[in-house]
Amino acid sequence: QVQLVESGGGSVQAGGSLRLSCVVSGYTYSTLCMGWFRQTPGKEREGVATIDRDGSATDADSVKGRFTISRDNAKKTLYLEMNSLKPEDSAMYYCAADARRGGYCSPRPFLLFEYGYWGQGTQVTVSS
């Protein structure tokens, strides 16, 4: 049973920083494509950043230059370093794993149905 557990969310002021973590168990983590997604009430879940098994990352345009995705295969942990946060970054952030593409997230890195495993989410709130 694959389990993903996120942590690190919270409330910050605009311009601040947060670091999200996602610990994975129940699968060979190093072979997974991993991603961060976010969702606000009434809107579709959207991709934030993904990372291949070899560390190659893809960022959404809305977060380029501000967010950094990384992974530690030894610790089976995914990270999202978020800097220069804006109120529009407020959302529930979800960690996701794809075990079907051999650890590579492309093509279609932000296509939701490619990801078979999801965490429970961690809330990020950015105030102006």
C-alpha positions as CSV (number, residue, x, y, z in Angstrom):
1,Q,0.0,0.0,0.0
2,V,1.5,3.3,-1.1
3,Q,1.1,6.1,1.4
4,L,2.0,9.8,0.9
5,V,2.0,12.1,3.9
6,E,2.5,15.8,3.5
7,S,3.5,18.3,6.1
8,G,4.8,21.9,6.3
9,G,1.8,23.9,5.3
10,G,0.8,27.0,7.3
11,S,-0.1,30.6,7.2
12,V,2.4,33.3,6.1
13,Q,2.4,36.8,4.8
14,A,3.0,37.7,1.2
15,G,6.7,37.6,0.4
16,G,7.3,34.8,2.9
17,S,8.5,31.3,2.5
18,L,7.4,27.8,3.3
19,R,8.8,24.3,2.8
20,L,6.5,21.4,2.2
21,S,7.5,17.8,2.6
22,C,6.0,14.5,1.5
23,V,7.1,11.2,2.9
24,V,6.4,8.1,0.8
25,S,6.1,4.6,2.0
26,G,5.0,1.3,0.5
27,Y,6.9,1.6,-2.9
28,T,10.3,1.9,-4.3
29,Y,10.5,5.6,-4.1
30,S,13.4,6.1,-6.5
31,T,11.4,4.7,-9.3
32,L,8.5,7.1,-8.9
33,C,7.6,10.3,-10.8
34,M,6.6,12.7,-8.1
35,G,4.6,15.9,-8.2
36,W,3.0,18.7,-6.3
37,F,-0.5,19.9,-7.1
38,R,-2.8,22.5,-5.6
39,Q,-6.5,23.2,-5.4
40,T,-8.7,26.0,-4.1
41,P,-12.4,25.6,-3.5
42,G,-14.4,25.6,-6.7
43,K,-11.4,25.2,-8.9
44,E,-9.8,22.3,-10.6
45,R,-6.7,20.8,-9.2
46,E,-3.6,22.1,-11.0
47,G,0.0,21.1,-11.3
48,V,2.7,23.1,-9.5
49,A,5.9,21.1,-10.1
50,T,7.0,17.6,-11.0
51,I,10.3,15.8,-10.7
52,D,11.6,12.7,-12.4
53,R,13.5,9.9,-10.8
54,D,16.7,11.4,-12.0
55,G,15.9,14.9,-10.6
56,S,14.7,16.6,-13.7
57,A,12.0,19.1,-12.8
58,T,9.1,20.8,-14.5
59,D,7.6,23.9,-13.0
60,A,4.3,25.5,-13.8
61,D,4.6,29.0,-15.3
62,S,2.9,30.5,-12.3
63,V,5.6,29.4,-9.9
64,K,8.8,29.5,-12.0
65,G,11.6,31.3,-10.2
66,R,9.8,31.1,-6.9
67,F,9.2,27.5,-6.1
68,T,11.7,24.6,-6.2
69,I,10.9,21.0,-6.2
70,S,13.4,18.4,-5.0
71,R,13.6,14.9,-3.8
72,D,15.8,12.8,-1.5
73,N,15.6,9.2,-2.6
74,A,17.4,7.9,0.5
75,K,14.9,9.5,2.7
76,K,11.9,8.8,0.4
77,T,10.9,12.4,0.7
78,L,9.7,15.0,-1.7
79,Y,10.1,18.7,-1.0
80,L,8.7,22.0,-2.3
81,E,10.5,25.1,-1.3
82,M,8.2,28.0,-1.8
83,N,9.6,31.6,-1.8
84,S,8.1,35.0,-2.5
85,L,4.7,33.7,-1.8
86,K,1.6,35.5,-3.1
87,P,-2.0,35.4,-1.9
88,E,-2.9,33.6,-5.1
89,D,-0.6,30.7,-4.0
90,S,-3.1,30.0,-1.2
91,A,-4.5,26.5,-1.7
92,M,-4.5,22.9,-0.4
93,Y,-1.2,21.4,-1.7
94,Y,-1.1,17.7,-2.6
95,C,1.8,15.4,-3.1
96,A,1.3,12.8,-5.9
97,A,3.1,9.8,-7.2
98,D,3.0,8.0,-10.6
99,A,4.3,4.5,-10.7
100,R,3.4,3.7,-14.3
101,R,5.9,5.6,-16.4
102,G,9.1,4.3,-15.0
103,G,9.9,7.3,-12.9
104,Y,9.5,9.9,-15.7
105,C,6.8,12.5,-15.6
106,S,6.9,13.5,-19.3
107,P,5.0,13.8,-21.5
108,R,2.0,15.4,-19.8
109,P,3.6,16.0,-16.4
110,F,0.6,17.8,-15.0
111,L,-2.1,15.4,-16.2
112,L,-3.9,14.4,-13.1
113,F,-5.0,10.9,-14.1
114,E,-1.4,9.9,-14.6
115,Y,-0.9,9.9,-10.9
116,G,-2.3,6.9,-9.1
117,Y,-1.3,7.9,-5.5
118,W,-2.2,11.1,-3.6
119,G,-1.6,12.4,-0.1
120,Q,-4.2,14.0,2.1
121,G,-3.0,17.5,1.4
122,T,-1.6,20.4,3.5
123,Q,-3.1,23.8,3.6
124,V,-1.1,26.9,2.6
125,T,-2.5,30.3,3.3
126,V,-0.8,33.5,2.2
127,S,-2.2,36.8,3.5
128,S,-1.6,40.2,1.9
